[in-house]
């Protein structure tokens, strides 16, 4: 089979504003954190400094926040999400982390799994014909790779950037077009058996490099073709050239026969990608007022229904992928947490997975939690080098924040933040990709500056001892999970939210104006203008909180994960 001829007609013009329109000037942002705790201050400063070093001039027109460490490209699983997390510090760079993928979307709707700056490739590569699954984009000077998806942490971060960047409706319309086209591509190609379930076709599709759950089933590493592996129209793994290129990129494995190739796999991840896209399209439709909100929400609900019917096992309280013969793949995997990141689980499903598996010390709640495959599973491997068969990943900690907050498990975010911060501090503020699940020691002794781990640390700090602005929801979280003393300030345009914690007492201010005082150990939620709306339990045990807003003073009992609404008058409900 000859490699596909990839279309190079890209929708660059769609990224430009209509004639006569002007793009909003992105609001200036910035974060300041200070604490008398020298270890915590050193950790924060190291994360800030090293993460800023991951900003590179990706093309003459785009500065992009790359993944860091040895990873200098932009991947769909990390850089849109990482960019949006960095928006609180640098909006233009954060927006570029979305645009670089929109610029490289193929005319058939497929988004690239990886984008490389032309300046980061050698001259011989730039002048040679692109390999199968690649395309040169001479305008923005990018090399786009379509041989794998590499996850899809894109719809929600790209939606949130609309608010950070000042509500550019042309950007939002372009994003809607991109998400709808990519979702249509998935359902056109990745339901190859017509069973109503999307499939993953190769190891890198979900970014699970070297995962034993794929390698033991002879999945190719990458796959730039529009038919699945094992199909008679696809390259034969017994052909030496095709084996070296597609099946043997990263490990010395024997060539399988077609019958041994158990891909494609009915995939909880890909179902979650579609669900996330459709929910985001519903939100965009509501914002644009185009009358399609109910349609897209209904389409998302249908994807969730199919996931539950096909991949959820109510007796095992988790989702399981299926191989191409229809057999469930029985290993218990952290991808259930990924599905929660994308929001496809119902609250009951999420609660079951957390109760039976996430908090199980023999499975995912190891001394340092969140291995990629349950620690007691036969396919678990404690490999120290970029292997999604076992060791907890900084990227999993980064995704776990949204996954747990989607379902109201706020105190678990605190527990994970404490674990991650302690591990990085103990490792000398070295930010690595993986950690040993039994000791918490950072892996890869020569690695540092891995962006997902640094951004995860900064995000957990904002949830534990700081301010988190959720502009899409028009709310601000003011958090102090314990009596740690600190001052945390978040700036966005003409808003400066500042929280200080001294002697177990929180004081919140907006542009210098005091909003409220509260006992530490809780989170207080306000709208963007500082009106208190609720008090949330983020500590791991119940707290008694005294909240004072103006002349109103009240005492609340705040249990972990509880949300107590506060009336506009200041009274609790």
C-alpha positions as CSV (number, residue, x, y, z in Angstrom):
1,X,0.0,0.0,0.0
2,X,1.3,3.4,-0.9
3,X,1.4,6.1,1.8
4,X,-1.6,8.4,1.6
5,X,-1.2,11.7,-0.1
6,X,-2.1,14.3,2.5
7,X,-3.9,17.4,1.6
8,X,-2.0,20.6,2.3
9,X,-4.9,22.9,2.0
10,X,-5.1,24.4,5.4
11,X,-7.6,26.9,6.7
12,X,-5.2,29.7,7.6
13,X,-7.5,32.4,6.4
14,X,-10.2,31.2,8.8
15,X,-7.9,32.3,11.7
16,X,-7.8,35.9,10.4
17,X,-10.4,38.4,11.6
18,X,-13.1,39.7,9.2
19,X,-12.2,42.8,7.2
20,X,-12.4,45.9,9.3
21,X,-12.4,44.0,12.6
22,X,-9.8,44.3,15.2
23,X,-8.6,41.5,17.5
24,X,-9.0,42.3,21.2
25,X,-5.8,43.2,23.0
26,X,-5.1,40.3,25.4
27,X,-5.3,41.4,29.0
28,X,-2.0,41.5,30.9
29,X,-1.7,38.8,33.5
30,X,0.7,37.9,36.3
31,X,1.1,35.8,39.5
32,X,2.9,36.6,42.7
33,X,3.4,34.1,45.5
34,X,5.4,34.6,48.7
35,X,5.6,32.6,51.9
36,X,8.0,32.4,54.9
37,X,8.2,28.7,54.3
38,X,11.7,28.7,52.6
39,X,11.2,25.2,51.1
40,X,7.9,26.0,49.6
41,X,9.1,29.4,48.3
42,X,12.1,27.7,46.7
43,X,9.9,25.2,45.0
44,X,7.6,27.9,43.6
45,X,10.5,30.0,42.4
46,X,12.1,27.0,40.7
47,X,8.9,26.1,38.9
48,X,8.3,29.6,37.7
49,X,11.9,30.1,36.5
50,X,12.2,26.8,34.7
51,X,8.7,27.0,33.1
52,X,9.5,30.4,31.7
53,X,12.6,28.7,30.1
54,X,10.2,26.5,28.1
55,X,8.9,29.5,26.1
56,X,10.6,29.3,22.7
57,X,10.3,31.3,19.4
58,X,8.6,28.4,17.6
59,X,8.2,30.3,14.3
60,X,8.9,33.9,13.4
61,X,5.3,34.8,14.3
62,X,4.7,32.4,17.3
63,X,6.2,32.1,20.7
64,X,5.1,28.7,22.1
65,X,5.4,27.1,25.5
66,X,6.9,23.7,24.7
67,X,6.7,20.6,26.9
68,X,10.3,21.0,28.1
69,X,13.1,18.6,29.3
70,X,14.0,16.7,26.1
71,X,10.6,17.4,24.5
72,X,10.9,20.4,22.3
73,X,7.9,19.9,20.0
74,X,4.2,20.7,20.6
75,X,2.0,17.8,21.4
76,X,-1.8,17.8,21.3
77,X,-2.0,16.0,24.7
78,X,0.0,18.6,26.6
79,X,0.5,22.0,25.0
80,X,-3.0,23.3,24.7
81,X,-3.7,22.3,28.3
82,X,-0.3,23.6,29.5
83,X,-0.8,26.8,27.5
84,X,-4.1,27.5,29.1
85,X,-2.7,26.9,32.6
86,X,0.1,29.4,31.7
87,X,-2.4,32.0,30.6
88,X,-2.5,33.4,34.2
89,X,1.1,34.4,33.5
90,X,1.3,35.1,29.8
91,X,-1.9,35.2,27.6
92,X,-0.2,35.7,24.2
93,X,1.9,32.6,24.6
94,X,-1.0,30.6,26.0
95,X,-3.1,31.6,23.0
96,X,-0.3,30.5,20.6
97,X,-0.4,27.1,22.1
98,X,-3.9,26.7,20.7
99,X,-3.3,28.5,17.4
100,X,-0.4,26.3,16.5
101,X,-2.7,23.3,16.2
102,X,-5.5,25.3,14.5
103,X,-2.9,26.4,11.9
104,X,-2.0,22.8,11.2
105,X,-5.5,21.3,10.9
106,X,-5.8,19.3,7.8
107,X,-8.6,20.0,5.3
108,X,-10.3,16.7,6.2
109,X,-10.6,17.9,9.8
110,X,-7.8,15.9,11.4
111,X,-5.7,17.8,13.9
112,X,-2.0,16.9,14.2
113,X,-0.7,14.9,17.1
114,X,2.6,16.8,17.0
115,X,3.8,20.1,15.5
116,X,7.5,20.9,15.0
117,X,9.0,24.3,14.3
118,X,10.9,24.4,11.0
119,X,13.8,26.1,12.7
120,X,14.1,23.0,15.0
121,X,14.7,20.6,12.0
122,X,17.8,20.3,9.9
123,X,18.0,21.6,6.4
124,X,18.0,18.2,4.8
125,X,14.8,17.3,6.5
126,X,13.2,20.6,5.4
127,X,14.1,20.0,1.7
128,X,13.3,16.3,1.6
129,X,9.7,15.1,0.7
130,X,7.6,14.7,3.9
131,X,7.3,11.3,5.3
132,X,3.9,9.5,5.4
133,X,1.7,11.2,7.9
134,X,3.6,14.5,7.7
135,X,3.1,17.8,5.9
136,X,5.2,21.0,5.6
137,X,3.3,24.2,6.2
138,X,5.5,26.8,4.5
139,X,3.4,29.8,5.6
140,X,3.7,29.4,9.4
141,X,6.9,27.4,8.9
142,X,5.7,24.3,10.7
143,X,6.0,20.5,10.2
144,X,2.8,18.8,11.2
145,X,2.6,15.1,12.1
146,X,-0.6,13.2,11.6
147,X,0.7,9.6,12.2
148,X,-0.9,9.6,15.7
149,X,-3.2,11.7,17.8
150,X,-1.2,11.9,21.0
151,X,-4.2,12.5,23.2
152,X,-6.6,15.4,22.9
153,X,-6.4,17.8,25.8
154,X,-7.6,20.6,23.5
155,X,-11.3,21.4,23.4
156,X,-11.8,22.7,27.0
157,X,-8.4,24.6,27.2
158,X,-9.0,26.2,23.8
159,X,-12.5,27.3,24.9
160,X,-11.1,28.8,28.2
161,X,-8.5,30.8,26.2
162,X,-11.4,32.7,24.6
163,X,-12.0,34.3,28.0
164,X,-8.4,34.8,29.0
165,X,-7.7,36.5,25.7
166,X,-10.6,39.0,25.8
167,X,-13.4,37.2,24.0
168,X,-12.3,37.3,20.3
169,X,-15.4,36.0,18.6
170,X,-13.4,35.3,15.4
171,X,-11.2,32.9,17.3
172,X,-14.2,31.3,18.9
173,X,-15.9,30.7,15.5
174,X,-12.7,29.2,14.1
175,X,-12.4,26.9,17.2
176,X,-16.0,25.8,16.6
177,X,-15.3,25.0,13.0
178,X,-12.2,23.1,14.0
179,X,-13.8,21.0,16.7
180,X,-16.8,20.1,14.6
181,X,-14.5,19.1,11.7
182,X,-12.2,17.0,13.9
183,X,-15.2,15.2,15.5
184,X,-16.7,14.4,12.1
185,X,-13.3,13.0,11.1
186,X,-13.2,10.7,14.1
187,X,-16.6,9.3,13.5
188,X,-15.9,8.9,9.8
189,X,-12.7,7.0,10.3
190,X,-12.3,5.7,13.8
191,X,-15.5,3.6,14.0
192,X,-14.1,1.1,11.5
193,X,-16.3,-1.8,12.7
194,X,-19.5,0.3,12.7
195,X,-20.2,-0.5,16.4
196,X,-20.7,3.1,17.5
197,X,-17.5,3.2,19.5
198,X,-14.4,5.1,18.5
199,X,-11.1,3.3,18.2
200,X,-7.4,3.9,19.0
201,X,-5.1,2.4,16.4
202,X,-1.5,2.8,17.7
203,X,0.5,3.3,20.9
204,X,1.0,7.0,20.4
205,X,-2.7,7.8,19.6
206,X,-3.3,8.1,23.4
207,X,0.3,9.1,24.2
208,X,0.9,5.9,26.2
209,X,4.5,5.4,25.1
210,X,5.7,1.8,25.5
211,X,2.6,0.7,27.4
212,X,2.5,-3.0,27.9
213,X,-1.2,-3.1,27.3
214,X,-0.5,-2.1,23.7
215,X,2.8,-3.9,23.1
216,X,1.5,-7.2,24.3
217,X,-1.3,-6.9,21.6
218,X,1.2,-6.0,18.8
219,X,-0.1,-2.4,18.3
220,X,2.0,-0.3,16.0
221,X,3.8,2.6,17.5
222,X,2.4,5.1,15.0
223,X,-0.1,4.8,12.2
224,X,-0.4,7.4,9.4
225,X,-3.0,5.5,7.4
226,X,-6.8,5.8,7.1
227,X,-7.4,2.1,7.6
228,X,-6.8,0.3,10.9
229,X,-3.8,-2.0,11.6
230,X,-4.6,-5.6,10.7
231,X,-6.7,-4.5,7.8
232,X,-5.7,-6.3,4.5
233,X,-5.3,-2.9,2.9
234,X,-2.8,-1.8,5.6
235,X,1.0,-2.4,5.5
236,X,1.9,-5.9,6.4
237,X,3.9,-6.1,9.7
238,X,5.9,-9.0,8.2
239,X,7.3,-6.7,5.6
240,X,10.7,-5.6,7.1
241,X,10.6,-2.0,6.0
242,X,7.0,-1.5,7.3
243,X,7.8,-3.3,10.6
244,X,10.8,-1.1,11.3
245,X,8.9,2.1,10.5
246,X,5.5,1.4,12.2
247,X,5.9,-1.4,14.7
248,X,9.4,-1.2,15.9
249,X,10.1,2.5,16.5
250,X,10.9,2.3,20.2
251,X,11.5,-1.3,21.2
252,X,13.1,-4.5,19.8
253,X,10.0,-6.5,19.3
254,X,9.5,-9.5,16.8
255,X,7.4,-8.8,13.8
256,X,3.8,-10.0,14.4
257,X,1.5,-11.5,11.8
258,X,-1.7,-9.7,10.8
259,X,-3.7,-12.1,13.0
260,X,-1.6,-11.2,16.0
261,X,-2.3,-7.5,15.6
262,X,-5.2,-6.9,18.0
263,X,-5.7,-3.2,17.1
264,X,-7.9,-1.4,16.5
265,X,-9.1,-1.0,20.1
266,X,-12.5,0.3,21.1
267,X,-11.3,3.2,23.3
268,X,-12.6,5.1,26.3
269,X,-10.1,7.8,25.5
270,X,-11.4,8.5,22.0
271,X,-15.0,8.4,23.2
272,X,-14.0,11.0,25.7
273,X,-12.3,13.1,23.0
274,X,-15.6,13.2,21.1
275,X,-17.6,13.9,24.2
276,X,-15.4,16.8,25.3
277,X,-15.5,18.3,21.7
278,X,-19.3,18.1,21.6
279,X,-19.8,19.6,25.1
280,X,-17.4,22.4,24.2
281,X,-19.3,23.0,20.9
282,X,-22.5,23.3,23.0
283,X,-20.8,25.9,25.2
284,X,-19.6,27.8,22.1
285,X,-23.0,27.7,20.6
286,X,-24.5,29.2,23.7
287,X,-21.9,32.0,23.7
288,X,-22.4,32.7,20.0
289,X,-26.2,32.4,20.2
290,X,-26.3,30.3,17.0
291,X,-29.1,28.0,18.2
292,X,-27.2,24.8,18.1
293,X,-26.5,24.3,21.9
294,X,-29.1,21.7,22.4
295,X,-28.0,19.8,19.3
296,X,-24.4,19.5,20.4
297,X,-25.3,18.6,24.0
298,X,-27.6,15.9,22.7
299,X,-24.7,14.6,20.5
300,X,-22.5,14.6,23.6
301,X,-25.1,12.7,25.6
302,X,-25.2,10.0,22.9
303,X,-21.5,9.5,23.1
304,X,-21.7,9.0,26.8
305,X,-24.6,6.6,26.4
306,X,-22.5,4.5,24.0
307,X,-19.5,4.5,26.3
308,X,-21.6,3.2,29.2
309,X,-23.3,0.6,27.0
310,X,-20.1,-0.7,25.4
311,X,-17.1,-0.1,27.7
312,X,-18.3,0.4,31.3
313,X,-18.3,-2.7,33.5
314,X,-20.7,-2.1,36.4
315,X,-19.4,-5.1,38.3
316,X,-15.8,-3.9,38.1
317,X,-16.7,-0.2,38.5
318,X,-14.5,1.0,35.7
319,X,-14.2,1.3,31.9
320,X,-12.2,-1.2,29.9
321,X,-11.1,-0.9,26.2
322,X,-11.9,-3.8,23.9
323,X,-9.5,-5.4,21.3
324,X,-10.5,-5.9,17.6
325,X,-12.1,-9.3,18.4
326,X,-14.5,-7.6,20.9
327,X,-12.8,-9.0,24.0
328,X,-12.5,-6.6,26.9
329,X,-8.9,-5.7,27.8
330,X,-9.0,-6.7,31.5
331,X,-6.1,-4.6,32.9
332,X,-7.2,-1.7,35.1
333,X,-5.8,1.5,33.7
334,X,-5.6,5.2,34.8
335,X,-7.3,6.2,31.6
336,X,-10.6,6.1,33.6
337,X,-9.2,9.3,35.2
338,X,-8.5,10.7,31.8
339,X,-12.1,10.0,30.9
340,X,-13.1,12.0,34.0
341,X,-10.8,14.8,32.8
342,X,-12.9,15.0,29.6
343,X,-16.1,14.8,31.7
344,X,-17.7,11.8,30.0
345,X,-18.3,9.8,33.2
346,X,-21.5,10.4,35.1
347,X,-21.1,11.5,38.7
348,X,-22.0,8.0,39.9
349,X,-19.4,6.4,37.6
350,X,-16.7,8.8,38.8
351,X,-17.5,8.1,42.5
352,X,-17.4,4.4,41.9
353,X,-14.0,4.5,40.2
354,X,-12.6,6.7,42.9
355,X,-14.0,4.6,45.7
356,X,-13.1,1.1,44.4
357,X,-9.9,1.9,42.5
358,X,-8.4,5.3,42.7
359,X,-8.2,5.2,46.5
360,X,-7.2,1.5,46.6
361,X,-3.6,1.3,47.9
362,X,-3.0,-1.9,45.9
363,X,-4.1,-0.3,42.7
364,X,-3.7,3.5,42.2
365,X,-3.3,4.9,45.7
366,X,0.3,3.7,46.1
367,X,2.6,5.6,48.5
368,X,3.1,8.0,45.6
369,X,-0.3,7.7,43.8
370,X,-1.5,7.4,40.2
371,X,0.4,4.7,38.4
372,X,-0.6,4.3,34.8
373,X,-1.6,0.7,35.2
374,X,-2.8,-0.6,38.6
375,X,0.2,-1.6,40.7
376,X,-1.2,-5.1,41.3
377,X,-1.9,-5.8,37.6
378,X,0.3,-8.3,35.7
379,X,1.1,-5.7,33.0
380,X,2.4,-3.1,35.6
381,X,6.1,-2.3,35.0
382,X,8.1,0.0,37.3
383,X,10.3,1.4,34.4
384,X,12.1,4.7,35.1
385,X,12.2,5.9,31.5
386,X,9.1,7.3,29.7
387,X,6.9,4.2,30.1
388,X,3.2,4.3,30.6
389,X,3.1,0.8,32.0
390,X,3.5,1.9,35.6
391,X,5.2,4.9,37.1
392,X,3.0,7.9,37.9
393,X,3.4,10.7,35.4
394,X,3.6,14.4,35.9
395,X,1.1,14.7,33.0
396,X,-1.4,12.5,35.0
397,X,-1.1,14.8,38.0
398,X,-1.7,17.8,35.7
399,X,-4.8,16.2,34.2
400,X,-6.1,14.9,37.6
401,X,-6.9,18.4,38.8
402,X,-9.7,18.9,36.2
403,X,-10.7,15.3,36.4
404,X,-11.4,15.5,40.2
405,X,-12.8,19.0,40.2
406,X,-15.3,18.0,37.5
407,X,-16.9,15.7,40.0
408,X,-16.5,17.8,43.2
409,X,-13.6,15.8,44.8
410,X,-11.8,18.9,45.9
411,X,-10.1,17.4,49.0
412,X,-8.5,14.7,46.8
413,X,-6.9,17.5,44.7
414,X,-5.4,18.7,48.0
415,X,-4.1,15.2,48.9
416,X,-2.5,14.8,45.5
417,X,-1.0,18.3,45.6
418,X,0.6,17.4,49.0
419,X,2.0,14.2,47.6
420,X,3.5,15.9,44.5
421,X,4.9,18.9,46.3
422,X,6.6,16.7,48.9
423,X,8.1,14.5,46.2
424,X,9.5,17.3,44.1
425,X,10.9,19.1,47.2
426,X,12.5,15.8,48.4
427,X,14.1,15.5,44.9
428,X,15.8,18.8,45.1
429,X,13.2,20.7,43.0
430,X,13.9,18.6,40.0
431,X,10.9,18.4,37.7
432,X,10.9,15.0,36.0
433,X,8.4,13.2,33.9
434,X,7.9,10.2,36.2
435,X,8.1,9.2,39.9
436,X,8.5,5.8,41.6
437,X,5.1,4.8,42.9
438,X,6.5,3.2,46.0
439,X,9.2,5.7,47.1
440,X,8.1,9.0,45.4
441,X,11.6,9.4,44.1
442,X,11.9,11.3,40.7
443,X,12.9,9.0,37.8
444,X,15.3,9.8,34.9
445,X,18.2,11.2,37.0
446,X,19.4,13.6,34.3
447,X,16.0,15.0,33.4
448,X,14.7,18.4,34.6
449,X,12.4,21.1,33.4
450,X,9.5,18.9,32.4
451,X,6.6,21.3,31.8
452,X,3.6,19.2,32.9
453,X,5.2,18.5,36.3
454,X,6.0,22.2,36.8
455,X,2.6,23.4,35.7
456,X,1.0,20.8,37.9
457,X,3.0,22.0,40.9
458,X,1.9,25.6,40.2
459,X,-1.7,24.6,39.7
460,X,-1.9,22.6,42.9
461,X,-0.3,25.5,44.8
462,X,-3.1,27.8,43.5
463,X,-5.7,25.3,44.7
464,X,-4.0,24.8,48.1
465,X,-2.5,28.2,49.0
466,X,-3.7,30.7,46.6
467,X,-6.1,32.2,44.0
468,X,-7.6,30.5,41.0
469,X,-9.6,32.5,38.5
470,X,-12.1,30.5,36.4
471,X,-13.0,33.1,33.8
472,X,-15.3,30.8,31.8
473,X,-17.4,30.2,34.9
474,X,-17.0,33.8,36.1
475,X,-15.8,32.8,39.5
476,X,-12.6,33.0,41.6
477,X,-11.5,30.4,44.2
478,X,-9.6,31.7,47.3
479,X,-8.0,28.7,49.0
480,X,-6.0,27.9,52.1
481,X,-6.1,24.2,52.9
482,X,-4.3,24.7,56.2
483,X,-2.7,27.4,58.3
484,X,0.3,27.9,55.9
485,X,1.2,31.6,55.8
486,X,1.4,33.1,52.3
487,X,0.4,35.9,50.0
488,X,-0.9,35.1,46.5
489,X,-1.9,37.7,43.9
490,X,-3.4,37.0,40.5
491,X,-3.7,39.8,38.0
492,X,-5.9,39.8,34.9
493,X,-6.4,43.1,33.1
494,X,-7.9,45.6,35.6
495,X,-8.6,42.9,38.2
496,X,-6.0,42.1,40.9
497,X,-7.2,39.4,43.3
498,X,-5.0,39.1,46.3
499,X,-5.2,36.6,49.2
500,X,-3.1,36.6,52.4
501,X,-3.1,34.0,55.1
502,X,-1.6,35.0,58.5
503,X,-2.1,33.3,61.8
504,X,-4.8,31.0,60.4
505,X,-6.8,34.0,59.1
506,X,-7.5,34.7,55.4
507,X,-8.0,38.2,54.0
508,X,-9.1,38.6,50.4
509,X,-8.9,41.8,48.4
510,X,-9.8,43.0,44.9
511,X,-7.7,45.9,43.7
512,X,-6.9,46.6,47.3
513,X,-10.5,46.6,48.5
514,X,-11.2,44.0,51.3
515,X,-13.8,41.4,50.3
516,X,-14.0,39.0,53.2
517,X,-12.1,37.4,56.0
518,X,-12.3,33.7,56.8
519,X,-10.6,31.1,58.9
520,X,-8.0,29.1,57.0
521,X,-8.7,25.5,56.0
522,X,-11.3,26.1,53.4
523,X,-12.0,27.6,50.0
524,X,-14.2,30.6,49.5
525,X,-15.7,31.1,46.0
526,X,-16.7,34.5,44.7
527,X,-17.7,36.0,41.4
528,X,-15.2,38.0,39.4
529,X,-16.1,41.2,41.3
530,X,-15.6,39.6,44.7
531,X,-19.1,38.7,45.9
532,X,-19.0,35.6,48.0
533,X,-21.1,32.7,46.6
534,X,-20.0,29.6,48.5
535,X,-17.6,28.0,50.9
536,X,-16.0,24.7,49.8
537,X,-14.3,21.9,51.8
538,X,-10.8,21.3,50.4
539,X,-9.2,20.0,53.6
540,X,-9.0,16.3,54.3
541,X,-11.0,16.6,57.5
542,X,-13.9,18.8,58.7
543,X,-13.2,22.4,59.6
544,X,-15.0,25.1,61.5
545,X,-14.8,28.3,59.5
546,X,-15.7,31.8,60.6
547,X,-16.6,33.9,57.5
548,X,-17.0,37.7,57.7
549,X,-18.3,39.7,54.7
550,X,-18.8,43.3,55.6
551,X,-20.8,43.4,58.8
552,X,-22.1,39.8,58.5
553,X,-20.2,37.2,60.5
554,X,-21.1,33.5,60.5
555,X,-19.7,30.2,61.7
556,X,-19.8,27.2,59.3
557,X,-19.0,23.5,59.7
558,X,-17.2,22.6,56.4
559,X,-16.8,18.9,55.6
560,X,-14.4,17.7,52.9
561,X,-15.9,18.3,49.4
562,X,-18.9,20.1,50.8
563,X,-20.2,23.2,49.1
564,X,-22.2,25.7,51.3
565,X,-24.0,28.4,49.3
566,X,-23.8,31.9,50.6
567,X,-26.8,34.2,49.9
568,X,-26.1,37.7,48.5
569,X,-27.0,39.0,52.1
570,X,-24.0,37.0,53.4
571,X,-26.1,34.2,55.0
572,X,-25.4,30.5,54.4
573,X,-27.9,28.2,52.8
